[in-house]
């Protein structure tokens, strides 16, 4: 299921392929983002600026 995130540079498109892997790192130009998710009653997705 594809998602779209708005950043200072515009929109960031990504797709989570496997829910079993709890994190994915997204590289975009000079920026790097870490997407974390937890599966409980519902899915919680957190987008963090990656250092």
Backbone atoms as SQL, in Angstrom:
CREATE TABLE atoms (id INTEGER PRIMARY KEY, chain TEXT, resi INTEGER, resn TEXT, atom TEXT, x REAL, y REAL, z REAL);
INSERT INTO atoms VALUES
  (1, 'A', 1, 'UNK', 'N', 0.853, -1.184, 0.000),
  (2, 'A', 1, 'UNK', 'CA', 0.000, 0.000, 0.000),
  (3, 'A', 1, 'UNK', 'C', 0.889, 1.234, 0.000),
  (4, 'A', 2, 'UNK', 'N', 0.795, 2.033, -1.006),
  (5, 'A', 2, 'UNK', 'CA', 1.669, 3.198, -1.134),
  (6, 'A', 2, 'UNK', 'C', 1.172, 4.341, -0.267),
  (7, 'A', 3, 'UNK', 'N', 2.087, 5.127, 0.234),
  (8, 'A', 3, 'UNK', 'CA', 1.745, 6.295, 1.034),
  (9, 'A', 3, 'UNK', 'C', 2.496, 7.499, 0.496),
  (10, 'A', 4, 'UNK', 'N', 2.027, 8.675, 0.838),
  (11, 'A', 4, 'UNK', 'CA', 2.652, 9.906, 0.377),
  (12, 'A', 4, 'UNK', 'C', 2.884, 10.810, 1.574),
  (13, 'A', 5, 'UNK', 'N', 4.106, 11.291, 1.723),
  (14, 'A', 5, 'UNK', 'CA', 4.486, 12.146, 2.843),
  (15, 'A', 5, 'UNK', 'C', 4.922, 13.496, 2.282),
  (16, 'A', 6, 'UNK', 'N', 4.478, 14.581, 2.900),
  (17, 'A', 6, 'UNK', 'CA', 4.916, 15.906, 2.472),
  (18, 'A', 6, 'UNK', 'C', 6.115, 16.328, 3.308),
  (19, 'A', 7, 'UNK', 'N', 7.193, 16.736, 2.647),
  (20, 'A', 7, 'UNK', 'CA', 8.390, 17.229, 3.318),
  (21, 'A', 7, 'UNK', 'C', 8.629, 18.662, 2.859),
  (22, 'A', 8, 'UNK', 'N', 9.674, 19.281, 3.381),
  (23, 'A', 8, 'UNK', 'CA', 10.020, 20.640, 2.952),
  (24, 'A', 8, 'UNK', 'C', 10.325, 20.680, 1.462),
  (25, 'A', 9, 'UNK', 'N', 10.840, 19.580, 0.939),
  (26, 'A', 9, 'UNK', 'CA', 11.222, 19.519, -0.471),
  (27, 'A', 9, 'UNK', 'C', 10.057, 19.126, -1.369),
  (28, 'A', 10, 'UNK', 'N', 8.904, 18.814, -0.787),
  (29, 'A', 10, 'UNK', 'CA', 7.759, 18.409, -1.593),
  (30, 'A', 10, 'UNK', 'C', 7.166, 17.122, -1.067),
  (31, 'A', 11, 'UNK', 'N', 6.699, 16.284, -1.969),
  (32, 'A', 11, 'UNK', 'CA', 6.065, 15.035, -1.566),
  (33, 'A', 11, 'UNK', 'C', 7.027, 13.863, -1.715),
  (34, 'A', 12, 'UNK', 'N', 6.942, 12.943, -0.785),
  (35, 'A', 12, 'UNK', 'CA', 7.792, 11.756, -0.790),
  (36, 'A', 12, 'UNK', 'C', 6.890, 10.538, -0.914),
  (37, 'A', 13, 'UNK', 'N', 7.078, 9.759, -1.973),
  (38, 'A', 13, 'UNK', 'CA', 6.289, 8.548, -2.180),
  (39, 'A', 13, 'UNK', 'C', 7.095, 7.342, -1.735),
  (40, 'A', 14, 'UNK', 'N', 6.460, 6.428, -1.030),
  (41, 'A', 14, 'UNK', 'CA', 7.138, 5.200, -0.645),
  (42, 'A', 14, 'UNK', 'C', 6.128, 4.076, -0.566),
  (43, 'A', 15, 'UNK', 'N', 6.635, 2.864, -0.578),
  (44, 'A', 15, 'UNK', 'CA', 5.776, 1.691, -0.491),
  (45, 'A', 15, 'UNK', 'C', 6.382, 0.709, 0.496),
  (46, 'A', 16, 'UNK', 'N', 5.565, 0.274, 1.447),
  (47, 'A', 16, 'UNK', 'CA', 5.998, -0.737, 2.409),
  (48, 'A', 16, 'UNK', 'C', 5.713, -2.102, 1.805),
  (49, 'A', 17, 'UNK', 'N', 6.771, -2.872, 1.570),
  (50, 'A', 17, 'UNK', 'CA', 6.627, -4.164, 0.904),
  (51, 'A', 17, 'UNK', 'C', 6.363, -5.265, 1.924),
  (52, 'A', 18, 'UNK', 'N', 7.100, -5.243, 3.024),
  (53, 'A', 18, 'UNK', 'CA', 6.950, -6.286, 4.036),
  (54, 'A', 18, 'UNK', 'C', 6.691, -5.647, 5.394),
  (55, 'A', 19, 'UNK', 'N', 5.539, -6.004, 6.004),
  (56, 'A', 19, 'UNK', 'CA', 5.212, -5.462, 7.319),
  (57, 'A', 19, 'UNK', 'C', 6.058, -6.110, 8.409),
  (58, 'A', 20, 'UNK', 'N', 6.695, -7.240, 8.114),
  (59, 'A', 20, 'UNK', 'CA', 7.482, -7.937, 9.135),
  (60, 'A', 20, 'UNK', 'C', 8.757, -7.173, 9.472),
  (61, 'A', 21, 'UNK', 'N', 9.296, -6.469, 8.495),
  (62, 'A', 21, 'UNK', 'CA', 10.460, -5.623, 8.752),
  (63, 'A', 21, 'UNK', 'C', 9.938, -4.315, 9.327),
  (64, 'A', 22, 'UNK', 'N', 10.329, -3.995, 10.552),
  (65, 'A', 22, 'UNK', 'CA', 9.696, -2.898, 11.296),
  (66, 'A', 22, 'UNK', 'C', 10.240, -1.514, 10.950),
  (67, 'A', 23, 'UNK', 'N', 11.150, -1.433, 9.980),
  (68, 'A', 23, 'UNK', 'CA', 11.720, -0.135, 9.633),
  (69, 'A', 23, 'UNK', 'C', 12.191, -0.161, 8.190),
  (70, 'A', 24, 'UNK', 'N', 12.096, 0.979, 7.537),
  (71, 'A', 24, 'UNK', 'CA', 12.675, 1.138, 6.205),
  (72, 'A', 24, 'UNK', 'C', 13.329, 2.515, 6.153),
  (73, 'A', 25, 'UNK', 'N', 14.503, 2.588, 5.531),
  (74, 'A', 25, 'UNK', 'CA', 15.215, 3.856, 5.371),
  (75, 'A', 25, 'UNK', 'C', 14.973, 4.354, 3.952),
  (76, 'A', 26, 'UNK', 'N', 14.559, 5.606, 3.837),
  (77, 'A', 26, 'UNK', 'CA', 14.265, 6.197, 2.536),
  (78, 'A', 26, 'UNK', 'C', 15.332, 7.238, 2.220),
  (79, 'A', 27, 'UNK', 'N', 16.010, 7.058, 1.081),
  (80, 'A', 27, 'UNK', 'CA', 17.011, 8.025, 0.634),
  (81, 'A', 27, 'UNK', 'C', 16.373, 8.914, -0.431),
  (82, 'A', 28, 'UNK', 'N', 16.490, 10.215, -0.249),
  (83, 'A', 28, 'UNK', 'CA', 15.913, 11.146, -1.222),
  (84, 'A', 28, 'UNK', 'C', 16.813, 12.361, -1.324),
  (85, 'A', 29, 'UNK', 'N', 17.544, 12.465, -2.421),
  (86, 'A', 29, 'UNK', 'CA', 18.478, 13.562, -2.658),
  (87, 'A', 29, 'UNK', 'C', 19.422, 13.680, -1.472),
  (88, 'A', 30, 'UNK', 'N', 19.412, 14.806, -0.771),
  (89, 'A', 30, 'UNK', 'CA', 20.323, 14.990, 0.366),
  (90, 'A', 30, 'UNK', 'C', 19.673, 14.634, 1.692),
  (91, 'A', 31, 'UNK', 'N', 18.455, 14.086, 1.645),
  (92, 'A', 31, 'UNK', 'CA', 17.732, 13.771, 2.872),
  (93, 'A', 31, 'UNK', 'C', 17.619, 12.265, 3.055),
  (94, 'A', 32, 'UNK', 'N', 17.540, 11.851, 4.300),
  (95, 'A', 32, 'UNK', 'CA', 17.312, 10.449, 4.611),
  (96, 'A', 32, 'UNK', 'C', 16.242, 10.375, 5.688),
  (97, 'A', 33, 'UNK', 'N', 15.258, 9.502, 5.480),
  (98, 'A', 33, 'UNK', 'CA', 14.157, 9.358, 6.426),
  (99, 'A', 33, 'UNK', 'C', 14.105, 7.921, 6.925),
  (100, 'A', 34, 'UNK', 'N', 13.720, 7.763, 8.170),
  (101, 'A', 34, 'UNK', 'CA', 13.493, 6.434, 8.730),
  (102, 'A', 34, 'UNK', 'C', 12.004, 6.293, 9.002),
  (103, 'A', 35, 'UNK', 'N', 11.401, 5.250, 8.452),
  (104, 'A', 35, 'UNK', 'CA', 9.985, 4.981, 8.681),
  (105, 'A', 35, 'UNK', 'C', 9.885, 3.765, 9.589),
  (106, 'A', 36, 'UNK', 'N', 9.251, 3.935, 10.743),
  (107, 'A', 36, 'UNK', 'CA', 9.056, 2.849, 11.698),
  (108, 'A', 36, 'UNK', 'C', 7.570, 2.562, 11.800),
  (109, 'A', 37, 'UNK', 'N', 7.213, 1.310, 12.018),
  (110, 'A', 37, 'UNK', 'CA', 5.799, 1.020, 12.248),
  (111, 'A', 37, 'UNK', 'C', 5.629, -0.069, 13.285),
  (112, 'A', 38, 'UNK', 'N', 4.485, -0.031, 13.946),
  (113, 'A', 38, 'UNK', 'CA', 4.111, -1.018, 14.949),
  (114, 'A', 38, 'UNK', 'C', 2.731, -1.535, 14.596),
  (115, 'A', 39, 'UNK', 'N', 2.544, -2.825, 14.736),
  (116, 'A', 39, 'UNK', 'CA', 1.246, -3.427, 14.464),
  (117, 'A', 39, 'UNK', 'C', 0.627, -3.825, 15.797),
  (118, 'A', 40, 'UNK', 'N', -0.418, -3.103, 16.191),
  (119, 'A', 40, 'UNK', 'CA', -1.142, -3.424, 17.420),
  (120, 'A', 40, 'UNK', 'C', -2.604, -3.587, 17.030),
  (121, 'A', 41, 'UNK', 'N', -3.513, -2.842, 17.666),
  (122, 'A', 41, 'UNK', 'CA', -4.902, -2.876, 17.205),
  (123, 'A', 41, 'UNK', 'C', -4.999, -2.252, 15.824),
  (124, 'A', 42, 'UNK', 'N', -4.140, -1.248, 15.602),
  (125, 'A', 42, 'UNK', 'CA', -4.053, -0.624, 14.285),
  (126, 'A', 42, 'UNK', 'C', -2.579, -0.393, 13.990),
  (127, 'A', 43, 'UNK', 'N', -2.282, -0.050, 12.773),
  (128, 'A', 43, 'UNK', 'CA', -0.890, 0.155, 12.370),
  (129, 'A', 43, 'UNK', 'C', -0.508, 1.609, 12.629),
  (130, 'A', 44, 'UNK', 'N', 0.583, 1.812, 13.358),
  (131, 'A', 44, 'UNK', 'CA', 1.081, 3.147, 13.657),
  (132, 'A', 44, 'UNK', 'C', 2.384, 3.338, 12.892),
  (133, 'A', 45, 'UNK', 'N', 2.414, 4.358, 12.042),
  (134, 'A', 45, 'UNK', 'CA', 3.600, 4.617, 11.230),
  (135, 'A', 45, 'UNK', 'C', 4.201, 5.952, 11.661),
  (136, 'A', 46, 'UNK', 'N', 5.517, 5.961, 11.899),
  (137, 'A', 46, 'UNK', 'CA', 6.224, 7.168, 12.298),
  (138, 'A', 46, 'UNK', 'C', 7.309, 7.468, 11.277),
  (139, 'A', 47, 'UNK', 'N', 7.344, 8.707, 10.806),
  (140, 'A', 47, 'UNK', 'CA', 8.376, 9.140, 9.864),
  (141, 'A', 47, 'UNK', 'C', 9.334, 10.060, 10.596),
  (142, 'A', 48, 'UNK', 'N', 10.616, 9.719, 10.596),
  (143, 'A', 48, 'UNK', 'CA', 11.623, 10.493, 11.306),
  (144, 'A', 48, 'UNK', 'C', 12.702, 10.940, 10.330),
  (145, 'A', 49, 'UNK', 'N', 13.251, 12.128, 10.583),
  (146, 'A', 49, 'UNK', 'CA', 14.423, 12.563, 9.825),
  (147, 'A', 49, 'UNK', 'C', 15.588, 11.720, 10.323),
  (148, 'A', 50, 'UNK', 'N', 16.288, 11.068, 9.413),
  (149, 'A', 50, 'UNK', 'CA', 17.351, 10.143, 9.805),
  (150, 'A', 50, 'UNK', 'C', 18.681, 10.872, 9.823),
  (151, 'A', 51, 'UNK', 'N', 19.439, 10.738, 10.909),
  (152, 'A', 51, 'UNK', 'CA', 20.753, 11.388, 11.025),
  (153, 'A', 51, 'UNK', 'C', 21.837, 10.499, 10.480);
